[in-house]
Amino acid sequence: MRDRYARNPGRTVELAPGGSQDVLDLRWRDEIAHVICVTLIGPPATSAGQVNAAACVALVQWGAGEAEAEAEIDFGVGGVVFTVPASSIRITAVYEGTFIAGETPPSVRVGAFASVGSGGRMSRLTRTRFASGPIDPAQEASFEVPPFAKAVRVLAGDQATRALRLDFFSDEALDPIYSISVPAGAEAPLVDLSPEITSVVMTNTGAAALSAGARAVFELGI
């Protein structure tokens, strides 16, 4: 990596809820894409005896020449590893929210660093979107499809009793492209996303409210 301009070759930062900071910013002298292995360092499950129930996301921009791609990737507990072809890459860490009750939400430490070559290292990459609860019977929650999403699993409530309908839209002003019912007792399915899908709408078709809201876990094709 000697032939690079390293404005920020990687670091660890401390974030408060709602905060964001750059953790990686690399550009090579030539514009030919290199295979870059990136490690995202996520928050540990616990810190100082306190649970880190944090939602942290990496905003990743990478490209070569005049072309650039963008993705949003969950840090997860501990972190993830992925590879991209690029002559430049920039990563901004965002602390989207915390699920710890209390007056003073904890800060978290996250980071990133990069190396040349993949070494066959790869994690399953996801982007999770949240809908806060409660979600009453017949109420909807909408989830925007992130870049590079190829499939989604919607999680909500107690599997034994909850019931959901999932509608997949290219335009929410029109009828859904396709729909899936998830009856009580059934596992949450992993549903493929056709290329024109831009949003997923979940309807609570059960008899009880979903007190903890819902999560749409999008699998990314990176």
N, C-alpha and C positions, 0 to 999 in steps of 0.2 A: 504493500500500500504506500510505497515511497513516492509514487508519481501522482499524488492526489493533492488537491487543495482541501485542507481539513479545517473548516471554520469551527466545527464542533465534532471531534472524532468519537464522541460518546461520553456520557456521564450519567450520574444518578442525581435526582432532584427530590426535594420534599414538597408535596403539594397539599394544600387545604382544599376542602370541597368547593368545586366550581373553578379551581385554579388550573392553569396550563403553563407549560414551559417546553422549549425545544430541548430534546435530549440527544439528537444526532443530526449532523449536517455535513455531508461529504460531497465533493465534486472532483472528478478526475481531470487531469490536464487534457486528455483526448476525449472525444465524444463517442468512442466505441463502448458499447455496453459490456460490463464485467458481470460475472455471476457473484452476487454479494449475499453472504449469509448474515442475517440480522438476528440478534438475541434481544428480546424484550424482557427486561427484569421487572416482574410484577411484584406487588406487595405480598409479604408472607401471610399465612392464614391468621397468625396472631402476632402481636407486637406489644412488649411490655405487659404481658398478661391480659391484653385486650384483643378481642376479635376484630379483624379488619374486614368488615362487611362493606367493601368499597367497590364501586363500578368505575374502573379506569380504562381509558381507550387511547390507543395510539393512532394519530392521524398521520398516515404515511403518504408521502409524495415521492415518486421516483420516475426516472425517464432517461432518455438519451437524445442528444440533438435538440430539436424543437418539440419532440413528443414527450408528454408527461401523463402519468396515471396517478390516481388517488384511491386510497382505501382506508377504511376504519377497522381496526383490529382490537379485540379484547386483550388486555394484558393477562387476565386470568390470575390464579393464585400461583405465585412463584415465577411465572413468565412463560413465553413461547419462543420457538425458533422457526424461521422461515427464510427462503431464498427468493431473490428477484434479480432479473437482468437489468442493469442500470449503469449509467455513467455519473449519475447524481442521485442522492437520496436525502430526504429530510424527514424527521419524525418529531412530532409534537405530542407530548403526553397531556391528557386531559383527565381530571378527576371529576367525573360527571355527577356523582352523588354517593351517599352513604346510607346504609340501612340499619345503622346503630341508633337506637333511641337515646336521647340525651341532649343537654343544652350545648355541649361542646363536642362536635364531631371530631374524630381523630384525624390528624394528617397522615399521609402515607408517603413512602419512598418508592419511586419507580425509576427506571433508567433504560438505556439501550446502548449496544455497541455493535460493530460490524467487522467482518473479515471477508477476504476474497475466497471464493470457492464454496461449494455446498457441503461436501463431505457426506452427502446422503442424509443430512439432518433435516427433519420436517415435523412440525406439529400440526394438529388439526386447528385451523384458524376459524374464529367465529366473530360475529358482531351481534351483541345482545341489545335489544331495545326493550324498554320497560314501560308498562302502563300501571300507574299507581292505583291502589284500591281505596275503598271497595268498589267492585264492579257489580252492580245489581242485576237481577234477572232481566233479560231482554236488553240490557245495556251493551254498547259496543266499545271496542278499543281498536284503534287503527295503528298500524306499524308501517313506517316507510321502509322500502327495500333498499339496503345499502349497496354501494358499488361492489361488484364481483360476487354477489350472493348467488348461490346455485340451489339451495334448499333451505327449508325453515322448519323448526319444531316449536310449537307454541305450548308453553307450560303455564298452568293456572290451577289453583285449588287442589283438593283431595281427589286423586284419580278415581277412587271408588264411588264418589258421589257427583262430581262435576260433570257437566255436559256442555259442549261447545259447537259452534258452527264457524268454519273458516271460509271466508270469501276472498278470492284473489282477483285484483283489479289491475287493469292498465289505466283506467280513469274512473274514479269513484263516482262521477256524475252519470256513468253508464252502468249497465248490468255487469256483474262479475264474469270474468272469463271462465272460471270454474270454482266449485265450492266443495267442501268436505265436511261431513258431520263427524264429531268425535263423541260417541255416547259414553255415559257413565261406566266406569270399569275398564274402558279401553285405554291402551297405552297411547301417549301422545305420538302421532305419526310424524316421520320426517318426510316432508312434502317437497317434491321437485318444483322449482320455479321456472316457468317458461320465460323466454327472453323479454316478452312485453310486459311482464308483471312489475308494477311500481309500488303497490301497497297491498298489505294483508290486513283484513278486518276480522276481528274475533268478536262473536256475539255469545254472551252467556245465555245458553238455552236451558240451564238448570233451574232448580227451584230456590237455590240459596245464592246469596251474594258471594263473590270471590273477594274475601276480605284483604288478601295480600296482593291483589292486582294480578297482573299477568306479565309474562316475559316471552318475547319472540327471539329465539336463538337461531340466527342465520349462519349457515355454513358457507364459507368463502372458497371460491375456486382459484386460489393463489398458490 
